[in-house]
Every structure is written in C-alpha cells, then in structure tokens.
Amino acid sequence: MAADPVQRRSLVLVTGLSGAGRSTALKALEDEGYEAIDNLPMAMLPSLLVHSAEAPAPLAVAVDVRSRQFDAPALVAMIGQLRERRDLKVSVVFLEGDAEALLRRFTETRRRHPLAANRSVEEGIALEHDLMAPIRDVADLVVDTTTMSGGDLRRHVVAHLEPGKRRALAVFVTSFSYRQGVPRNADLVFDVRFLDNPHYVDALRPQTGRDPAVAAHIENDPSFEPFMERLTALLDLLLPAYEREGKHYLTIAIGCTGGRHRSVFVAERLAALLSEARRRVSLQHRDLAS
C-alpha cells in the first residue's frame, strides 16, 4: 500500500522595497486565512516551520531590511533550502515601485526610510534596491505597485496566492494615456489610437468615454465593431489557455493619447462583455482624472 503523500504547508515570504506595499500584502493574506508575521528575525524562521501531522494554517512572513540580522545572500540560501523541503510549498512575493513613487510615499506619510538614518531618502531607496536585487531574482511573483491602489494590490496578491482554492482567472481592465506611459503591470496592451478621436469635436472634448455622446461617436467609426469582434475572439482563445497554465490574474491595458475618450469607452465595453461572459473582472481608468 502506497504511503500517504505529505501534506504541504503554504509558506509565503513577502519582501521587497520599503514603501512598496508590504503591509498591505501581508494583511490581505491574513484576511485569506494565513498566519501573518511581520518583521521576523531571519534566525527565527526555521523554528516556525516544525512539521505537524495536522495541517497547520498557511504562513505569511514579511522579511526585509528592517529584520534583525538581515542578509540578502543568506536569505536567498535559506529560500533554496526551504524549497527543497517536501512538507512546504514556498512562494516568494517581491514588491517594488519606481524610485519617484517610493519617495513620494515616504514624503506624504513622513515616515523614515529604514536605510536613511545617515543619508537622504533617495540614497536609502537606491541602496535598498541594490541590496534586495538577489532576492528579487529568486521571487516567484514580482509586483510593481507604482500605479496600484491598496485594493488593486490586495486583489493581485490574493489572486495568485489564495490558499486551498483554485480560483477562476481574475481579469483587470484598465484604460490609460500613452502620454503617461504604459502600465507597468500590463500583461496585454491594446492601442486604440486608430479610432476616430472625440477630442477634435468641440462638444465632445470636455466629456469622457463614459458619456453617451462620446460612446456614439466612437461606435460610428467603421473600425470599431471589427476591432471589438477580433479582440473578444482573441480573448476567448487566450483566457482559457492562461487558466490551463495556472495563471490567476491578468491585466489588460487599453491605451489612447489622452486616456479620456477612446481608451475609456473601449475598456468599459470590454469589461462589460467579460462580465456578461461570467468572467471575474474589475475596471480602472488610470488617467481619467489627470
């Protein structure tokens, strides 16, 4: 008679750059049933992982430069050892953001950067980026939170790491302005600048893609319906394929010049179609208010 397979305990190490949303991610996992521990000294981690015959709660641990005796190469080595254990399922989540966004967050909250005691915040951010690079290289999930809200980050982490459940693919649709740059977390990017631009119609310029008059203007473009038909056909092919590959979260970015008219309308229409197809979908207009 074959031996029962070992029941593996989920261990998520939440790490990354200070100010990138580590506390938010840890709280999201705690809300999903993880035992969450913040700022754990590295030396104490093995003592938390004593195997139990009864399946213990999944564990989420935040480890970063604040942790006592923090050493990036040593943590990388420890991660490698933990991944070899048959009783553990180890995931490493690395959160990051661009330097300007991290600096703005520290400035707005008036928090002190952990590496900026004797240097500027900018220098602390740069130093931490270099120190954490070896850990980023071994991460299972790297999340750039530069343009993410706290809610977006929570949904993103949970979609990848929710314990004990196989979730349907969660689709996040966002409109954006090419002037402001392509969303850094986008998996699929579609450029709708080929559509007739309502910006050049005086009565429509102050409106947005959510307004009926703008919607009607875009729908009258002969290219609109063929584009939407081909886009939805493409997604009908891709989304099940992503699910078969184990992907839990997909970001679709729709861009136009100003991020107010064409991209907003197309994102709204696409989100509605995905919802009608019983897809888990959320919608954001990144640059609508800018």
N, C-alpha and C positions, 0 to 999 in steps of 0.2 A: 504493500500500500504506500503510495507516494506521500511524502511529508507535506504538511500544510505550508503554503508559501508564507514567508514573513510579511506581516502587515507593516507597511512602511509609514512612518510618521512624516508629515509635511513640515519642513523647516524652510522658512523664507528669511533670508538676510536682506534687510532693507538698508541701503547705504547710498553714498553719492555726495554731492556737493552741498554745503551748508546753504540753507535758504531755498533749496530746490523742491521742498515739499515732503521731506522725510516723515515729519509728524503726522501730516495728513494721510500719507500712505499707510503708516502704521495703524492709525485709528480706523481706517477703512477695513483693514484686515481684522482688527479686533472686533469690529461690528459684524464680521462674517464668521466669527467663531474661533479665531486664532487667540492663543495666549500671547499677548503682546508685551515685549520688554524693550524699553528704550535705554540707550547709552550704557550697554552692558560691557564691563571689562572683558577683553578677549579671553583672558585666562579662565573666566568662569563659564564660558560657553560649553565646554565638554561636560561639565557637571550637570547641565540642564538636559542632557541627551541620554540619560541612562535608559536603556531599553526596558519597556514594560510589556508584560504579556497582555494586559488590557490596553487597547489602543488609546494613547493619551491624546489630548487636544493638539491640533496643529499649532506650531510655534512660529511666531514672527519676531525677529530680533533686529533692532536698529544698531548698527555698528558704524562708527565714523570717527573723524579726527578728534572728537571730544572724548572718546572712550579711553579709559586708563590703559597705558602701555600700548597704545595704538601703533601698529607697524604694518604697512600695506603688504610687503612681501610675505610676512608671517601669516597675515590673514589669507592671502592667496593660497599659501601652502595648506592652511587649515581647511579652506574650502575644498581643495583637492582631496584631502583625507576624508572629509565628511561625505563627499560624493561617492567614495568607494564603499561606504557602509551600506549593507543590504537592508538595514532597518530604517533608512532615511530616504526621503525624496527631497533633495535640496534645490532651492531656487534662489538666485541672487538677483535682486532688483536694484538697479543703479539709477538714481535720479540726478538730472543735471539741468542746467539752463545757461543761456549765454551770459557773459560777464556783466553786460549792461543791466539785464533783468535782475540778476542776483544783487548787484549793487543797489538798484532801486528798492528792492525789498528790504535790505538792511537799513537803507536810509529812511524809508517810510515807517518801519517799526522801531527804529532807534536801537535795534539790537546790536551787540558787539559780535563781530565775526570771530570765531574761535582761534583763528591764526593771525588776528590783527591787534594783539596786545601791544606790540612794539613796532608796528608797521601800519600802513594805510589799509583800508578795507580792500581797495583794488589790488594791492600786493598780496593780501591774505587770500583773496579769491584765486589769483594766479598761482600762488604756491599750493593751495589745496588742489587745484586742477592737476598739477603735476604729480602731487603725492598720491592722488587717487587713481591715476591712469592705469596702474597694473590691475586694480580691482575692476575697473570698467571693462577691461579686456576679457575678463572671465565671467562677466554678467550674463545671465540668461535673458534679461529684459532691461533695455536701456530706455528711459523715458525722458524726453526733453520737455520740461514743464514751462518753457519760456512764455508761451501764449496760452497755457492751460489755466482754467479756473480750478478751485479746490474740488468742485463737483466733477469736473472732467477728469481730474487725476484719480479721484476715488473710483469712478466708473472704469477707467482704464486699468487700474491695478486689479480690481475685483474681477473684471472680465478675464484676465489672464490667470488669476490665482485663487478664485473661489474654491474652497475645499469641498470635496465629496460630490461635486455636481458637474455634469457635462452640460454646459450652457450653449444655447444657440449663439451663433455669431452675432455680436453686437456691432451695429454699423453707426458710425458717427459721421454725419454730413456737415460740412462747413463751407460757407462762401468766404471769399477773400478778395482783396485787391492786390493785383500784381505790383502796384506801386509800393506796397508794404511788405512784399516778399511772400514766397510760397510757404505755407505752414510746414514747420519742420517735421511734424509727426505724420504727415500725409502718406498713406500707402498708395493711393491712386489720385492723380491730379488731372482734371479736365479743364481745358481753356475754352471759354465760351465768348471770347472777344470777336469771333466771326459773326455773331448775331448783331442785328441792327441795333444801334446804341440809342436808348431813350434820352441820354444826356444831351443830345443835339436837338431835342424837341423842347422848346421853351416851357411849355405847360407841364412837361413830364420831368424836367430836370430836378425840381425840388422833391419829387416823390421818390419812392423806393420800389424795389421788386415785389413788395408785399401789396402794393396798391393795384386795384383792378385795371386802371388805365394803362399802367406800365405793363402789366401782365398781357393785356390785349395787344399792345404794341409788339411785344416780343413774340407772342403766338402768331402774329401775322407775318413774321419773317418766314419765307418758304423753307429755310433750312432748319427751322426749329423742330418740327414734328419728326422729320427723318433722323435728326440727331438724337432726339429722345428715344425713338424706337430702337436705334442701334445701341444707345447707351444702356437701356434696360435689358436688351438681348445679351449684351456683353456681361452685365452683372448677373443675369440669370445663369450664365456659364461659370463665372468666376466665384460667386459666393459659395455655392455648394462645394467647389473644389477647395477653397480656403478652409471650409469646415472639415473636409476629409483630411486635410493636412494638420488639423488640430489648432487652427488659428481661432482665437476667441474675439478679437477686436479689430475692426477695420475702419480706417479713416479715409473718407472720400472728400477731396477738396475741389470746389468749383470756383474758378477764378475769372474775373474780368478786370477792366482797367481800374475802376474806382471802387469796386466792391459794394455798390449800392443798388444797381439795377439788374443787369443780366444774370450775374452770378447768384444774387439773392433769389430771383424768381426761379432759376433752374434748380437751385438747392431746395427750395420749398417744394417744387413739383417732384423732384426725385425722392425727397423724404416721404412725401405723401404716397407715392407709388410703392415704395418699400414697405411702408406701414400697411397699405392695402394688401400687400403680399405676405403679411403677418411676420415681417422682419422686426427684430428689436432695433429701433432706430432712434437716434437723438439728433437734434439740429442746432447749429450755431451760425450766426452771421458775424464773423470775426471783426470786420472793418465797417460795419454798417453805421456805427456811431461816430466814426473818425472823420 
